[in-house]
Amino acid sequence: MAIEHKTRTQLVAEAIREKILSGEIKAGDPLRQAALATELNVSRIPVREALLQLEAEGLVNFEAHKGATATQLSASQIDEIFDLRALLEAELLKHSINSLTDQDLIDAELILTELESAMEAGDTHLATGDLNSQFHAKLYCRASRPQTRELVDMYSKNSERYVRMHILLAGGLTTAPEEHRTLLELCRAKDSKKACEFLKNHIVKAKNDIKKLLIKLEGEKSN
């Protein structure tokens, strides 16, 4: 019974997460548990649990007397999330790269080809986000660092809205495929030092692009 209940909470969390990431639920919008429960045809309990899970991911904010709302996108928040990602993901890659098999690299290339096709087709929704995560995860798959991996997964979820924004509005659609190809070639060559540095720069560059865009949007909002 607990497994079924957990699954329901996961499904509800995925449904609400996609609404936030796609922009259907906008920053600051209230997340009313009763309305969500009715819409998703579940009781309020899995909705409440899903919102708590999304709060841990940084997508939902609980305030006294106000309830749950979708979090605001913030230029100041980006620095910490992306800097941590750069450090932790480079650490995973360092511990994985020399143990990557030929099959791992073939799998990574197949995911990358699928990702490039999705981008060319203009599919910037969850499929593209998923494929981007799958590509990076494949390169880190041989690192025996479960706790680092858990943190990377958490920060990836925290930054997914920003990554989506990068792809849609800040030039990520044109720069990401070429950068992923370069990273894959460095992994194929087992050049750990260059691959880790390139990965860090790839994440920091995305951070800077998104920050510029957010500062511009915040400026437009205040005018």
Backbone as ProteinMPNN parsed JSONL, in Angstrom:
{"seq_chain_A": "MAIEHKTRTQLVAEAIREKILSGEIKAGDPLRQAALATELNVSRIPVREALLQLEAEGLVNFEAHKGATATQLSASQIDEIFDLRALLEAELLKHSINSLTDQDLIDAELILTELESAMEAGDTHLATGDLNSQFHAKLYCRASRPQTRELVDMYSKNSERYVRMHILLAGGLTTAPEEHRTLLELCRAKDSKKACEFLKNHIVKAKNDIKKLLIKLEGEKSN", "coords_chain_A": {"N_chain_A": [[0.833, -1.205, 0.0], [1.955, 1.239, 0.784], [3.833, 1.59, -1.214], [2.283, 1.985, -3.49], [1.027, 4.347, -2.742], [3.222, 6.069, -2.554], [4.002, 6.082, -5.207], [1.839, 7.398, -6.347], [2.134, 9.935, -5.217], [4.571, 10.628, -6.411], [3.772, 10.737, -9.108], [1.957, 12.857, -9.021], [3.687, 14.891, -8.211], [5.343, 14.995, -10.485], [3.501, 15.862, -12.415], [2.762, 18.426, -11.454], [5.289, 19.615, -11.382], [5.922, 19.695, -14.124], [3.988, 21.5, -15.026], [4.897, 23.841, -13.805], [7.506, 24.083, -14.865], [6.974, 24.301, -17.583], [5.763, 26.699, -17.689], [3.067, 26.953, -17.494], [2.042, 27.141, -14.933], [2.829, 30.049, -13.392], [5.611, 31.984, -11.963], [5.041, 32.901, -8.633], [2.367, 32.3, -8.748], [-0.462, 31.016, -6.962], [-0.649, 27.766, -5.44], [-3.147, 25.849, -5.106], [-4.227, 23.388, -2.987], [-6.672, 21.927, -2.92], [-7.828, 22.478, -5.438], [-5.854, 21.459, -7.153], [-5.911, 18.778, -6.391], [-8.474, 18.039, -7.249], [-8.239, 18.512, -10.017], [-6.203, 16.686, -10.703], [-7.336, 14.393, -9.939], [-7.011, 13.093, -7.414], [-6.59, 12.508, -3.83], [-6.132, 15.05, -1.251], [-3.837, 14.457, 0.173], [-1.577, 13.183, -1.331], [-1.092, 15.419, -2.928], [-0.298, 17.405, -1.134], [2.069, 16.167, -0.167], [3.521, 16.025, -2.534], [3.896, 18.749, -3.089], [5.544, 19.448, -0.962], [7.797, 17.986, -1.66], [8.472, 19.304, -4.025], [9.057, 21.74, -2.964], [11.482, 21.183, -1.702], [12.983, 20.89, -3.975], [13.153, 23.445, -4.805], [11.2, 24.603, -6.351], [8.777, 25.324, -5.322], [7.266, 27.412, -2.88], [6.505, 27.729, 0.52], [4.46, 29.778, 2.456], [3.523, 31.411, 5.497], [0.084, 31.856, 6.182], [-0.377, 32.201, 3.499], [0.017, 29.977, 1.999], [1.062, 27.604, -0.542], [3.169, 28.665, -3.217], [4.354, 29.078, -6.615], [7.842, 29.361, -7.009], [9.724, 32.419, -7.383], [11.735, 33.324, -10.198], [15.119, 33.995, -9.84], [17.882, 36.128, -10.19], [19.935, 36.295, -8.32], [19.872, 33.868, -6.993], [20.814, 32.062, -8.801], [23.657, 32.029, -9.014], [24.716, 30.517, -6.796], [23.501, 27.951, -7.116], [24.357, 27.125, -9.719], [27.141, 27.343, -9.509], [27.67, 25.402, -7.576], [26.777, 23.16, -8.967], [28.676, 23.108, -11.057], [31.061, 22.503, -9.669], [30.42, 20.025, -8.389], [29.569, 18.357, -10.498], [31.816, 18.268, -12.099], [33.467, 16.898, -10.375], [32.173, 14.385, -10.278], [32.51, 13.622, -12.968], [35.291, 13.437, -13.113], [35.752, 11.172, -11.547], [34.575, 9.286, -13.072], [35.332, 9.236, -15.786], [37.653, 7.728, -16.674], [36.799, 5.146, -16.447], [34.741, 4.846, -18.194], [33.03, 2.899, -20.575], [33.305, 1.614, -23.972], [30.714, 1.153, -24.832], [29.25, 2.839, -23.118], [30.015, 5.323, -24.133], [29.027, 5.155, -26.721], [26.302, 5.002, -26.107], [25.991, 7.543, -24.932], [26.466, 9.144, -27.152], [24.271, 8.443, -28.749], [22.15, 9.423, -27.195], [22.786, 12.106, -27.34], [22.474, 12.626, -30.084], [19.726, 12.27, -30.282], [18.922, 14.356, -28.613], [19.873, 16.571, -30.057], [18.24, 16.346, -32.315], [15.736, 16.789, -31.157], [16.053, 19.426, -30.326], [16.437, 20.708, -32.8], [13.938, 20.286, -33.842], [12.572, 22.022, -32.345], [11.615, 21.228, -29.915], [11.444, 22.064, -26.846], [10.522, 21.269, -24.458], [9.824, 19.016, -21.713], [11.039, 16.707, -22.705], [13.451, 17.552, -23.918], [14.776, 18.639, -21.695], [14.97, 16.318, -20.166], [16.549, 14.691, -21.848], [18.908, 16.153, -21.935], [19.723, 15.908, -19.248], [20.011, 13.117, -19.175], [22.147, 12.711, -20.936], [24.332, 13.978, -19.608], [24.267, 12.446, -17.252], [24.97, 9.927, -18.206], [27.66, 10.262, -18.799], [28.648, 10.494, -16.252], [28.242, 8.058, -15.139], [29.971, 6.033, -14.236], [31.121, 6.796, -11.908], [31.825, 6.106, -8.594], [30.313, 7.489, -6.499], [27.964, 7.923, -4.642], [26.735, 9.824, -2.871], [27.546, 12.322, -3.801], [26.366, 12.151, -6.258], [23.667, 12.178, -5.574], [23.396, 14.796, -4.614], [23.981, 16.199, -6.975], [21.79, 15.425, -8.548], [19.753, 16.694, -7.112], [20.454, 19.445, -7.348], [20.31, 19.653, -10.087], [17.573, 19.393, -10.543], [16.768, 21.676, -9.159], [17.784, 23.597, -10.857], [16.466, 23.29, -13.21], [14.396, 24.902, -14.275], [15.801, 27.166, -14.944], [17.591, 26.167, -16.799], [15.836, 25.413, -18.814], [14.953, 27.946, -19.491], [17.346, 28.969, -20.471], [17.692, 27.441, -22.799], [15.416, 28.192, -24.232], [15.405, 31.061, -24.337], [17.91, 32.275, -24.009], [19.944, 31.695, -25.813], [20.908, 29.095, -25.594], [20.012, 27.129, -27.262], [21.453, 27.262, -29.6], [24.149, 27.065, -28.815], [24.506, 24.869, -27.062], [24.446, 22.163, -28.334], [26.91, 21.981, -29.797], [28.791, 22.345, -27.747], [28.266, 20.104, -26.157], [29.073, 18.087, -27.901], [31.848, 18.574, -28.018], [32.527, 18.052, -25.351], [31.914, 15.319, -25.225], [33.828, 14.282, -27.006], [36.204, 14.86, -25.606], [35.832, 13.191, -23.431], [35.889, 10.76, -24.713], [38.514, 10.716, -25.465], [39.612, 10.358, -23.032], [40.621, 12.489, -21.621], [40.93, 13.713, -18.804], [41.508, 16.082, -17.298], [41.119, 18.272, -19.123], [38.488, 17.728, -19.902], [37.015, 18.01, -17.511], [37.499, 20.704, -16.887], [36.345, 21.888, -19.139], [33.687, 21.109, -18.817], [33.023, 22.465, -16.416], [33.255, 25.132, -17.347], [31.248, 25.107, -19.291], [28.917, 24.892, -17.73], [29.123, 27.212, -16.147], [29.073, 29.17, -18.127], [26.47, 28.894, -19.11], [25.143, 29.719, -16.812], [25.924, 32.454, -16.699], [24.762, 33.45, -19.063], [22.023, 33.092, -18.492], [21.726, 34.671, -16.214], [22.192, 37.255, -17.24], [19.979, 37.484, -18.902], [17.849, 37.286, -17.022], [18.332, 39.522, -15.372], [17.857, 41.495, -17.238], [15.123, 40.991, -17.754], [14.076, 41.474, -15.209], [14.638, 44.165, -15.003], [13.01, 45.188, -17.031], [10.546, 44.603, -15.944], [10.432, 46.302, -13.759], [10.329, 48.763, -14.937]], "CA_chain_A": [[0.0, 0.0, 0.0], [2.847, 2.397, 0.868], [4.49, 1.759, -2.52], [1.274, 2.566, -4.379], [0.827, 5.726, -2.292], [4.424, 6.806, -2.943], [3.928, 6.238, -6.658], [0.839, 8.436, -6.63], [2.779, 11.215, -4.872], [5.561, 10.899, -7.462], [3.047, 11.129, -10.327], [1.417, 14.201, -8.777], [4.854, 15.801, -8.235], [5.76, 15.146, -11.888], [2.484, 16.664, -13.119], [2.867, 19.827, -11.014], [6.611, 20.08, -11.829], [5.859, 20.008, -15.555], [3.191, 22.73, -15.172], [5.757, 24.967, -13.41], [8.629, 24.195, -15.804], [6.493, 24.702, -18.909], [5.237, 28.062, -17.608], [1.607, 26.933, -17.327], [1.95, 27.796, -13.623], [3.882, 31.061, -13.421], [6.21, 32.374, -10.684], [4.135, 33.669, -7.779], [0.996, 31.764, -8.794], [-0.791, 30.152, -5.82], [-0.854, 26.341, -5.729], [-4.221, 25.482, -4.175], [-4.24, 21.934, -2.872], [-7.988, 21.366, -3.271], [-7.997, 22.588, -6.892], [-4.925, 20.511, -7.782], [-6.412, 17.425, -6.109], [-9.619, 17.817, -8.156], [-7.73, 18.464, -11.394], [-5.4, 15.477, -10.908], [-8.178, 13.255, -9.535], [-6.408, 12.406, -6.261], [-6.927, 13.171, -2.564], [-5.205, 16.155, -0.958], [-2.599, 13.979, 0.821], [-0.437, 13.152, -2.263], [-0.805, 16.777, -3.416], [0.484, 18.037, -0.068], [3.401, 15.543, -0.155], [4.199, 16.429, -3.777], [4.301, 20.157, -2.938], [6.697, 19.457, -0.055], [8.925, 17.487, -2.456], [8.833, 20.369, -4.961], [9.685, 22.787, -2.156], [12.878, 20.749, -1.536], [13.636, 21.095, -5.276], [13.254, 24.887, -5.059], [10.173, 25.048, -7.297], [7.583, 25.746, -4.577], [7.563, 28.13, -1.644], [5.398, 27.761, 1.486], [4.477, 30.965, 3.316], [2.446, 31.45, 6.49], [-1.161, 32.549, 5.793], [-0.474, 32.362, 2.048], [0.049, 28.655, 1.376], [2.141, 27.314, -1.493], [3.213, 29.389, -4.494], [5.514, 28.748, -7.456], [8.913, 30.304, -6.651], [10.165, 33.429, -8.359], [13.057, 33.129, -10.793], [15.929, 35.051, -9.248], [19.264, 36.189, -10.68], [20.872, 36.087, -7.21], [19.851, 32.445, -6.618], [21.487, 31.273, -9.839], [25.094, 31.885, -8.749], [25.022, 29.412, -5.892], [23.067, 26.665, -7.695], [25.181, 26.727, -10.861], [28.52, 27.148, -9.056], [27.699, 24.074, -6.928], [26.681, 22.163, -10.041], [29.965, 23.04, -11.769], [32.018, 21.789, -8.812], [30.017, 18.641, -8.116], [29.521, 17.562, -11.736], [33.217, 18.027, -12.508], [33.952, 15.855, -9.46], [31.627, 13.109, -10.769], [33.143, 13.281, -14.243], [36.685, 13.047, -12.799], [35.747, 9.807, -11.012], [33.898, 8.386, -14.021], [35.832, 9.291, -17.165], [38.607, 6.664, -17.043], [36.108, 3.85, -16.417], [33.67, 4.808, -19.207], [33.243, 1.843, -21.571], [32.947, 1.987, -25.353], [29.25, 1.158, -24.903], [28.803, 4.075, -22.452], [30.25, 6.448, -25.054], [28.051, 4.978, -27.811], [25.003, 5.395, -25.536], [26.003, 9.006, -24.768], [26.328, 9.736, -28.496], [22.883, 8.235, -29.19], [21.319, 10.392, -26.455], [23.121, 13.428, -27.876], [21.831, 12.725, -31.397], [18.303, 12.454, -29.994], [18.811, 15.703, -28.043], [20.041, 17.524, -31.166], [17.02, 16.261, -33.142], [14.659, 17.44, -30.398], [16.299, 20.876, -30.377], [16.173, 21.154, -34.184], [12.483, 20.245, -34.033], [11.981, 23.048, -31.479], [11.007, 20.617, -28.727], [12.218, 22.513, -25.68], [9.789, 20.892, -23.248], [10.463, 18.102, -20.782], [11.89, 15.747, -23.433], [14.781, 18.129, -24.077], [15.355, 18.684, -20.355], [15.284, 14.936, -19.801], [17.659, 14.198, -22.667], [20.098, 16.872, -21.466], [20.116, 15.248, -17.987], [20.451, 11.743, -19.484], [23.477, 12.788, -21.558], [25.307, 14.245, -18.546], [24.261, 11.298, -16.328], [25.704, 8.821, -18.834], [29.1, 10.546, -18.659], [29.018, 10.366, -14.837], [27.66, 6.799, -14.637], [30.966, 5.117, -13.661], [31.672, 7.353, -10.665], [31.267, 5.488, -7.378], [30.155, 8.613, -5.572], [26.507, 8.028, -4.531], [26.259, 11.04, -2.195], [27.749, 13.434, -4.755], [25.347, 11.955, -7.293], [22.387, 12.614, -5.001], [23.421, 16.267, -4.604], [23.905, 16.642, -8.37], [20.389, 15.252, -8.965], [18.951, 17.731, -6.456], [20.738, 20.756, -7.944], [19.814, 19.612, -11.469], [16.141, 19.702, -10.466], [16.676, 23.084, -8.76], [18.171, 24.508, -11.945], [15.814, 22.916, -14.474], [13.672, 26.048, -14.831], [16.788, 28.076, -15.523], [18.119, 25.488, -17.992], [14.78, 25.556, -19.834], [14.987, 29.355, -19.908], [18.565, 29.112, -21.281], [17.436, 26.845, -24.111], [14.362, 28.942, -24.926], [15.527, 32.512, -24.486], [19.24, 32.863, -23.805], [20.949, 31.235, -26.767], [21.358, 27.722, -25.354], [19.586, 26.287, -28.386], [22.498, 27.247, -30.636], [25.494, 26.742, -28.303], [24.586, 23.613, -26.296], [24.833, 20.946, -29.074], [28.346, 22.003, -30.13], [29.537, 22.156, -26.504], [28.093, 18.7, -25.757], [29.931, 17.282, -28.797], [33.239, 18.763, -27.569], [32.659, 17.331, -24.073], [31.921, 13.884, -25.532], [35.138, 13.957, -27.608], [37.212, 14.883, -24.528], [35.606, 11.964, -22.64], [36.342, 9.641, -25.554], [39.989, 10.756, -25.43], [39.978, 10.152, -21.62], [41.392, 13.654, -21.175], [40.186, 14.068, -17.599], [41.709, 17.479, -16.891], [40.453, 19.163, -20.077], [37.036, 17.454, -19.88], [36.441, 18.59, -16.28], [37.543, 22.165, -17.041], [35.367, 22.249, -20.164], [32.368, 20.929, -18.201], [32.823, 23.599, -15.5], [33.015, 26.334, -18.16], [29.944, 24.897, -19.948], [27.87, 25.19, -16.737], [29.266, 28.624, -15.753], [28.642, 29.981, -19.284], [24.991, 28.865, -19.086], [24.763, 30.574, -15.675], [26.097, 33.867, -17.06], [23.74, 33.78, -20.07], [20.702, 33.17, -17.846], [21.744, 35.842, -15.324], [22.02, 38.449, -18.083], [18.576, 37.509, -19.341], [16.985, 37.56, -15.87], [18.532, 40.919, -14.969], [17.157, 42.274, -18.259], [13.685, 40.822, -17.537], [13.735, 42.159, -13.952], [14.687, 45.593, -15.326], [11.807, 45.506, -17.822], [9.394, 44.503, -15.04], [10.393, 47.461, -12.857], [10.11, 50.008, -15.721]], "C_chain_A": [[0.868, 1.256, 0.0], [3.501, 2.683, -0.481], [3.539, 2.447, -3.491], [1.087, 4.048, -4.049], [2.005, 6.609, -2.714], [4.408, 7.085, -4.445], [2.961, 7.352, -7.028], [1.436, 9.826, -6.337], [3.788, 11.609, -5.947], [4.879, 11.401, -8.737], [2.486, 12.54, -10.206], [2.551, 15.226, -8.836], [5.307, 16.053, -9.671], [4.798, 16.045, -12.655], [2.606, 18.144, -12.754], [4.203, 20.423, -11.474], [6.564, 20.502, -13.296], [5.057, 21.291, -15.801], [4.034, 23.966, -14.839], [6.853, 25.179, -14.447], [8.189, 24.668, -17.18], [5.941, 26.123, -18.911], [3.726, 28.123, -17.496], [1.242, 27.517, -15.954], [3.128, 28.767, -13.556], [4.402, 31.375, -12.017], [5.239, 33.244, -9.898], [2.706, 33.166, -7.781], [0.732, 30.897, -7.562], [-1.026, 28.709, -6.278], [-1.876, 25.829, -4.717], [-4.411, 23.969, -4.172], [-5.563, 21.318, -3.313], [-8.194, 21.366, -4.785], [-7.099, 21.596, -7.628], [-5.399, 19.072, -7.59], [-7.562, 17.077, -7.046], [-9.133, 17.628, -9.586], [-6.995, 17.157, -11.681], [-6.106, 14.206, -10.435], [-7.531, 12.398, -8.442], [-6.909, 13.097, -4.993], [-5.896, 14.272, -2.299], [-3.863, 15.662, -0.41], [-1.434, 13.883, -0.171], [-0.08, 14.528, -2.826], [0.079, 17.498, -2.412], [1.928, 17.494, -0.067], [4.213, 15.946, -1.389], [4.703, 17.867, -3.675], [5.505, 20.286, -2.004], [7.96, 18.988, -0.786], [9.421, 18.585, -3.405], [9.431, 21.571, -4.228], [11.173, 22.46, -1.967], [13.671, 20.945, -2.83], [13.761, 22.574, -5.631], [12.205, 25.43, -6.011], [8.948, 25.643, -6.605], [8.033, 26.41, -3.278], [6.33, 28.111, -0.741], [5.538, 29.001, 2.363], [3.301, 30.911, 4.276], [1.301, 32.315, 5.975], [-1.349, 32.684, 4.278], [-0.528, 31.009, 1.338], [1.207, 28.521, 0.399], [2.021, 28.177, -2.745], [4.402, 28.875, -5.297], [6.595, 29.79, -7.192], [9.241, 31.258, -7.794], [11.515, 33.007, -8.932], [13.929, 34.289, -10.331], [17.37, 34.986, -9.726], [20.255, 35.875, -9.56], [20.969, 34.608, -6.819], [20.701, 31.593, -7.574], [22.951, 30.997, -9.517], [25.39, 30.635, -7.938], [24.689, 28.066, -6.525], [24.028, 26.213, -8.797], [26.652, 26.536, -10.47], [28.68, 25.788, -8.369], [27.626, 22.969, -7.975], [28.02, 21.991, -10.748], [30.991, 22.241, -10.966], [31.688, 20.307, -8.696], [30.017, 17.78, -9.378], [30.929, 17.296, -12.268], [33.839, 16.924, -11.646], [33.454, 14.478, -9.911], [32.323, 12.672, -12.052], [34.574, 12.785, -14.026], [36.752, 11.586, -12.342], [35.129, 8.784, -11.98], [34.669, 8.184, -15.316], [36.736, 8.12, -17.553], [37.972, 5.28, -17.05], [34.965, 3.761, -17.43], [34.007, 3.758, -20.26], [32.911, 2.366, -22.964], [31.429, 2.086, -25.494], [28.662, 2.415, -24.243], [28.9, 5.256, -23.418], [29.312, 6.376, -26.258], [26.664, 5.431, -27.332], [24.903, 6.918, -25.403], [25.81, 9.695, -26.111], [24.898, 9.591, -29.014], [21.939, 9.215, -28.498], [21.532, 11.785, -27.032], [22.47, 13.651, -29.243], [20.332, 12.983, -31.236], [18.036, 13.873, -29.474], [18.916, 16.763, -29.144], [18.809, 17.533, -32.066], [15.852, 16.979, -32.47], [14.814, 18.959, -30.457], [16.002, 21.427, -31.766], [14.682, 21.214, -34.463], [11.773, 21.298, -33.17], [11.305, 22.489, -30.248], [11.838, 20.987, -27.498], [11.511, 22.152, -24.385], [10.54, 19.803, -22.485], [11.388, 17.103, -21.478], [13.312, 16.277, -23.545], [15.488, 18.21, -22.734], [15.812, 17.308, -19.91], [16.512, 14.433, -20.549], [18.974, 14.868, -22.264], [20.636, 16.208, -20.187], [20.658, 13.849, -18.251], [21.859, 11.732, -20.072], [24.549, 12.985, -20.482], [25.414, 13.035, -17.607], [25.06, 10.12, -16.893], [27.217, 9.024, -18.687], [29.576, 10.371, -17.215], [28.751, 8.962, -14.286], [28.67, 5.858, -13.973], [31.615, 5.664, -12.379], [31.025, 6.673, -9.469], [31.194, 6.542, -6.28], [28.659, 8.859, -5.356], [26.005, 9.311, -3.869], [26.425, 12.277, -3.08], [26.662, 13.381, -5.815], [23.974, 12.459, -6.828], [22.298, 14.143, -4.989], [23.296, 16.83, -6.02], [22.467, 16.534, -8.875], [19.515, 16.358, -8.387], [19.177, 19.095, -7.12], [20.305, 20.809, -9.411], [18.328, 19.959, -11.499], [15.943, 21.175, -10.108], [16.932, 24.033, -9.929], [17.396, 24.257, -13.233], [15.041, 24.07, -15.11], [14.634, 26.986, -15.546], [17.387, 27.489, -16.805], [17.115, 25.613, -19.135], [14.787, 26.977, -20.389], [16.204, 29.592, -20.819], [18.33, 28.608, -22.698], [16.458, 27.707, -24.913], [14.765, 30.365, -25.297], [16.945, 33.059, -24.482], [20.327, 32.254, -24.686], [21.438, 29.811, -26.594], [21.042, 26.786, -26.501], [20.682, 26.181, -29.439], [23.846, 26.774, -30.097], [25.593, 25.36, -27.666], [25.019, 22.402, -27.126], [26.33, 20.867, -29.363], [29.193, 21.745, -28.879], [29.433, 20.712, -26.009], [28.984, 17.782, -26.6], [31.397, 17.361, -28.344], [33.491, 17.973, -26.285], [32.745, 15.827, -24.315], [33.27, 13.459, -26.115], [36.247, 13.926, -26.554], [37.083, 13.64, -23.645], [36.11, 10.742, -23.406], [37.874, 9.552, -25.519], [40.533, 10.511, -24.02], [40.865, 11.287, -21.086], [40.668, 14.271, -19.978], [40.287, 15.553, -17.265], [40.949, 18.435, -17.803], [38.94, 18.986, -20.037], [36.378, 18.115, -18.669], [36.422, 20.107, -16.347], [36.481, 22.627, -18.026], [33.947, 22.167, -19.592], [32.049, 22.094, -17.261], [32.471, 24.863, -16.29], [31.654, 26.293, -18.843], [28.811, 25.304, -18.996], [27.914, 26.67, -16.335], [28.799, 29.558, -16.878], [27.112, 30.043, -19.339], [24.489, 29.783, -17.978], [24.822, 32.045, -16.069], [25.071, 34.325, -18.085], [22.378, 34.0, -19.411], [20.63, 34.392, -16.93], [21.505, 37.125, -16.117], [20.557, 38.602, -18.484], [17.644, 37.886, -18.19], [17.103, 38.998, -15.395], [17.806, 41.845, -15.949], [15.634, 42.211, -18.031], [13.23, 41.545, -16.257], [13.716, 43.674, -14.167], [13.445, 46.028, -16.08], [10.566, 45.537, -16.932], [9.27, 45.758, -14.171], [10.173, 48.785, -13.599], [8.628, 50.231, -15.991]], "O_chain_A": [[0.563, 2.224, -0.696], [3.704, 3.838, -0.857], [3.924, 3.364, -4.216], [1.0, 4.892, -4.941], [1.821, 7.738, -3.168], [4.755, 8.178, -4.892], [3.238, 8.154, -7.92], [1.26, 10.764, -7.114], [3.857, 12.77, -6.348], [5.335, 12.357, -9.365], [2.53, 13.322, -11.156], [2.403, 16.293, -9.432], [5.619, 17.186, -10.036], [5.222, 16.887, -13.447], [2.561, 19.01, -13.627], [4.261, 21.576, -11.9], [7.105, 21.544, -13.664], [5.403, 22.079, -16.681], [3.914, 25.003, -15.491], [7.109, 26.308, -14.864], [8.939, 25.358, -17.87], [5.678, 26.695, -19.969], [3.153, 29.21, -17.412], [0.28, 28.273, -15.819], [4.285, 28.356, -13.651], [3.747, 31.083, -11.017], [4.683, 34.205, -10.428], [1.911, 33.549, -6.923], [1.601, 30.126, -7.155], [-1.54, 28.471, -7.371], [-1.517, 25.425, -3.611], [-4.711, 23.356, -5.197], [-5.573, 20.299, -4.004], [-8.674, 20.384, -5.353], [-7.519, 20.968, -8.6], [-5.303, 18.249, -8.501], [-7.628, 15.968, -7.576], [-9.557, 16.704, -10.281], [-7.136, 16.583, -12.761], [-5.563, 13.104, -10.515], [-7.502, 11.169, -8.521], [-7.566, 14.136, -5.06], [-4.915, 14.406, -3.031], [-2.86, 16.367, -0.514], [-0.376, 14.45, 0.104], [1.075, 14.786, -3.162], [1.075, 18.122, -2.778], [2.885, 18.262, 0.022], [5.419, 16.178, -1.309], [5.808, 18.172, -4.123], [6.379, 21.124, -2.222], [9.049, 19.518, -0.565], [10.625, 18.777, -3.571], [10.215, 22.327, -4.801], [12.022, 23.346, -2.059], [14.885, 21.143, -2.792], [14.391, 22.928, -6.628], [12.292, 26.581, -6.439], [8.174, 26.375, -7.221], [9.031, 26.026, -2.67], [5.231, 28.441, -1.187], [6.597, 29.249, 2.939], [2.221, 30.434, 3.928], [1.527, 33.38, 5.4], [-2.361, 33.218, 3.823], [-1.047, 30.899, 0.227], [2.206, 29.234, 0.499], [0.927, 28.394, -3.265], [5.341, 28.308, -4.739], [6.298, 30.984, -7.153], [9.064, 30.955, -8.974], [12.335, 32.406, -8.237], [13.517, 35.446, -10.423], [18.005, 33.932, -9.677], [21.295, 35.263, -9.806], [22.019, 34.149, -6.37], [21.229, 30.548, -7.196], [23.438, 29.884, -9.713], [26.205, 29.8, -8.332], [25.5, 27.141, -6.48], [24.462, 25.062, -8.813], [27.335, 25.675, -11.026], [29.688, 25.106, -8.552], [28.33, 21.964, -7.878], [28.451, 20.868, -11.009], [31.704, 21.403, -11.519], [32.55, 19.446, -8.877], [30.415, 16.616, -9.34], [31.2, 16.23, -12.819], [34.636, 16.121, -12.13], [34.221, 13.515, -9.927], [32.682, 11.505, -12.208], [35.015, 11.834, -14.672], [37.678, 10.856, -12.696], [35.161, 7.579, -11.732], [34.664, 7.091, -15.882], [36.599, 7.575, -18.648], [38.544, 4.34, -17.6], [34.295, 2.732, -17.523], [35.124, 3.722, -20.776], [32.309, 3.43, -23.112], [30.913, 2.972, -26.175], [27.694, 2.986, -24.744], [27.989, 6.079, -23.509], [28.856, 7.404, -26.759], [25.948, 6.14, -28.039], [23.871, 7.511, -25.717], [25.094, 10.692, -26.215], [24.37, 10.506, -29.645], [21.04, 9.771, -29.129], [20.583, 12.551, -27.195], [21.971, 14.741, -29.524], [19.745, 13.796, -31.95], [17.049, 14.506, -29.85], [18.151, 17.727, -29.165], [18.381, 18.59, -32.529], [15.081, 17.684, -33.122], [13.834, 19.687, -30.616], [15.389, 22.486, -31.9], [14.21, 22.068, -35.214], [10.555, 21.457, -33.241], [10.515, 23.176, -29.602], [12.807, 20.308, -27.16], [11.859, 22.671, -23.324], [11.76, 19.688, -22.603], [12.403, 16.697, -20.912], [14.271, 15.545, -23.3], [16.672, 17.886, -22.638], [16.896, 17.148, -19.349], [17.405, 13.826, -19.958], [20.026, 14.228, -22.254], [21.838, 15.974, -20.057], [21.641, 13.433, -17.637], [22.666, 10.859, -19.754], [25.544, 12.261, -20.444], [26.514, 12.646, -17.214], [25.739, 9.407, -16.154], [27.959, 8.065, -18.476], [30.759, 10.131, -16.974], [29.001, 8.699, -13.11], [28.269, 4.971, -13.22], [32.544, 5.062, -11.841], [29.8, 6.667, -9.348], [31.911, 6.487, -5.281], [28.127, 9.869, -5.817], [24.962, 9.835, -4.259], [25.566, 13.159, -3.107], [26.11, 14.404, -6.221], [23.23, 13.079, -7.588], [21.256, 14.713, -5.313], [22.592, 17.816, -6.242], [21.974, 17.438, -9.549], [18.646, 16.897, -9.072], [18.223, 19.813, -7.418], [19.971, 21.878, -9.922], [17.872, 20.714, -12.358], [15.075, 21.847, -10.665], [16.374, 25.129, -9.988], [17.632, 24.926, -14.238], [15.024, 24.209, -16.333], [14.327, 27.526, -16.608], [17.655, 28.209, -17.767], [17.489, 25.882, -20.276], [14.647, 27.188, -21.594], [16.113, 30.317, -21.809], [18.714, 29.254, -23.672], [16.643, 27.926, -26.11], [14.51, 30.826, -26.409], [17.167, 34.192, -24.907], [21.505, 32.296, -24.334], [22.29, 29.354, -27.355], [21.716, 25.775, -26.695], [20.829, 25.148, -30.092], [24.614, 26.149, -30.829], [26.652, 24.736, -27.719], [25.89, 21.658, -26.675], [26.946, 19.814, -29.196], [30.187, 21.02, -28.935], [30.408, 20.161, -25.499], [29.572, 16.829, -26.089], [32.095, 16.349, -28.292], [34.52, 17.314, -26.139], [33.55, 15.139, -23.688], [33.795, 12.402, -25.764], [37.127, 13.067, -26.603], [38.081, 13.099, -23.169], [36.678, 9.817, -22.826], [38.448, 8.463, -25.54], [41.746, 10.46, -23.818], [41.726, 11.081, -20.231], [39.897, 15.22, -20.121], [39.281, 16.204, -16.984], [40.221, 19.306, -17.326], [38.192, 19.96, -20.125], [35.307, 18.71, -18.789], [35.454, 20.738, -15.921], [35.797, 23.624, -17.793], [33.114, 23.036, -19.846], [30.949, 22.644, -17.298], [31.522, 25.573, -15.957], [30.983, 27.318, -18.961], [27.863, 25.976, -19.402], [26.87, 27.307, -16.197], [28.205, 30.604, -16.617], [26.533, 31.101, -19.583], [23.532, 30.533, -18.17], [23.884, 32.798, -15.809], [24.563, 35.443, -18.004], [21.67, 34.958, -19.723], [19.604, 35.069, -16.871], [20.712, 37.975, -15.713], [19.98, 39.688, -18.417], [16.748, 38.713, -18.362], [16.102, 39.628, -15.053], [17.217, 42.849, -15.548], [14.945, 43.228, -18.104], [12.155, 42.144, -16.217], [12.888, 44.38, -13.592], [12.888, 47.093, -15.817], [9.665, 46.355, -17.116], [8.167, 46.222, -13.881], [9.87, 49.804, -12.98], [8.258, 51.217, -16.629]]}, "name": "protein", "num_of_chains": 1, "seq": "MAIEHKTRTQLVAEAIREKILSGEIKAGDPLRQAALATELNVSRIPVREALLQLEAEGLVNFEAHKGATATQLSASQIDEIFDLRALLEAELLKHSINSLTDQDLIDAELILTELESAMEAGDTHLATGDLNSQFHAKLYCRASRPQTRELVDMYSKNSERYVRMHILLAGGLTTAPEEHRTLLELCRAKDSKKACEFLKNHIVKAKNDIKKLLIKLEGEKSN"}
